[in-house]
Amino acid sequence: MKILHAMIRVKDIDASMKFYTELLGLKKTHEIKLDDCLLHFLKGEDSDFEIELTENFETPKDGYENGSTFGHFAVETKNMDEFDKKLKELNYEYLYEPFVMEEAESKIAFVKDPDGNEIEIIEKL
């Protein structure tokens, strides 16, 4: 079994595309238009796994509620200092500032996307 993608419903596709493409460096691979939504597929340069951003044509005014079951996505950066510089240039903030997790031999940080989904940023040490 191969994991292909995860889908996220987004309130503001422009804000979400900026976050995922400019901050995380994902590239849009394709989109699919359905009767009630537009699906935007993105992936990283070193992965086949995609994130599907779903832009429903009838989005609730206040967006979507995140459940308590989902925790976070994790993405790898080759250099946390470069990520930190880009984060600040794009006016995003950390949920948790970078710190070393010796048990995982990694430096990690957390950010939130425009819809409140947590993203773990990992630099392997």
C-alpha positions as CSV (number, residue, x, y, z in Angstrom):
1,M,0.0,0.0,0.0
2,K,1.4,3.4,-1.0
3,I,0.1,6.6,0.7
4,L,-0.7,9.1,-2.1
5,H,-2.1,12.3,-0.6
6,A,-3.8,14.0,2.3
7,M,-6.7,16.5,1.7
8,I,-7.2,19.8,3.5
9,R,-10.3,22.0,3.0
10,V,-9.2,25.6,2.9
11,K,-11.1,28.8,3.4
12,D,-8.8,31.1,1.4
13,I,-7.0,29.4,-1.4
14,D,-4.7,32.3,-2.1
15,A,-3.4,32.4,1.5
16,S,-3.0,28.6,1.6
17,M,-1.2,28.5,-1.8
18,K,1.2,31.2,-0.5
19,F,1.9,29.3,2.7
20,Y,2.4,25.9,1.0
21,T,4.4,27.1,-2.0
22,E,6.3,30.1,-0.8
23,L,7.1,29.1,2.8
24,L,7.2,25.3,2.5
25,G,8.4,25.2,-1.1
26,L,5.8,22.8,-2.4
27,K,5.1,22.9,-6.1
28,K,1.6,22.7,-7.7
29,T,1.4,19.6,-9.8
30,H,-2.1,19.8,-11.2
31,E,-5.7,20.7,-10.4
32,I,-9.0,19.0,-10.9
33,K,-12.3,20.9,-11.2
34,L,-15.4,19.2,-9.9
35,D,-19.0,20.5,-9.8
36,D,-18.7,21.8,-6.2
37,C,-14.9,22.4,-5.8
38,L,-11.5,22.8,-7.2
39,L,-8.7,20.5,-6.1
40,H,-5.2,21.8,-6.0
41,F,-2.4,19.2,-5.7
42,L,1.0,20.1,-4.4
43,K,4.2,18.1,-3.5
44,G,7.8,18.5,-2.5
45,E,10.7,18.0,-4.7
46,D,11.9,14.8,-3.0
47,S,8.5,13.1,-2.4
48,D,5.7,11.5,-4.3
49,F,3.3,12.3,-1.4
50,E,0.9,15.2,-2.3
51,I,-1.2,17.6,-0.3
52,E,-4.6,18.3,-1.9
53,L,-6.0,21.7,-1.0
54,T,-9.7,21.6,-1.6
55,E,-11.4,24.9,-2.5
56,N,-15.1,24.3,-2.0
57,F,-17.2,26.8,-3.9
58,E,-19.6,27.1,-0.9
59,T,-17.1,27.5,1.9
60,P,-18.6,28.1,5.4
61,K,-18.2,31.8,6.3
62,D,-16.0,31.1,9.2
63,G,-14.1,28.3,7.5
64,Y,-13.8,24.8,8.8
65,E,-13.3,23.4,12.3
66,N,-10.3,21.3,13.0
67,G,-11.1,18.1,14.9
68,S,-9.2,16.9,17.9
69,T,-8.0,13.7,16.2
70,F,-5.6,15.2,13.7
71,G,-2.2,16.2,15.0
72,H,0.1,17.6,12.4
73,F,1.9,17.1,9.1
74,A,5.7,16.9,9.1
75,V,8.0,18.2,6.5
76,E,11.8,18.1,6.3
77,T,14.0,21.2,5.7
78,K,17.7,20.8,4.9
79,N,18.5,24.0,6.9
80,M,16.4,25.4,9.8
81,D,18.2,28.7,9.7
82,E,17.2,29.2,6.0
83,F,13.6,28.2,6.9
84,D,13.7,30.7,9.8
85,K,14.8,33.5,7.4
86,K,12.1,32.7,4.9
87,L,9.4,32.4,7.7
88,K,10.3,35.9,8.9
89,E,10.5,37.4,5.4
90,L,7.0,36.2,4.7
91,N,5.6,37.5,8.0
92,Y,4.7,34.1,9.5
93,E,5.2,33.1,13.1
94,Y,6.2,29.9,14.9
95,L,3.8,28.0,17.0
96,Y,6.9,26.5,18.7
97,E,10.3,28.0,18.0
98,P,13.0,25.6,16.7
99,F,14.6,23.3,19.4
100,V,16.8,20.2,19.4
101,M,15.0,16.9,20.1
102,E,18.0,14.7,20.9
103,E,15.9,11.5,20.9
104,A,15.0,12.1,17.2
105,E,18.5,13.5,16.3
106,S,16.6,16.5,14.9
107,K,15.9,20.2,15.3
108,I,12.2,20.8,15.1
109,A,9.7,23.6,15.0
110,F,6.0,24.0,14.5
111,V,4.0,26.5,12.4
112,K,0.3,26.7,11.6
113,D,-1.1,27.1,8.1
114,P,-3.8,29.7,7.3
115,D,-6.5,27.3,8.4
116,G,-4.9,26.4,11.7
117,N,-3.4,23.0,10.7
118,E,-0.1,22.4,12.5
119,I,3.0,21.7,10.4
120,E,6.1,20.3,12.0
121,I,9.4,21.4,10.4
122,I,12.3,18.9,10.9
123,E,16.0,19.3,10.2
124,K,17.8,16.1,10.7
125,L,21.1,16.6,12.6
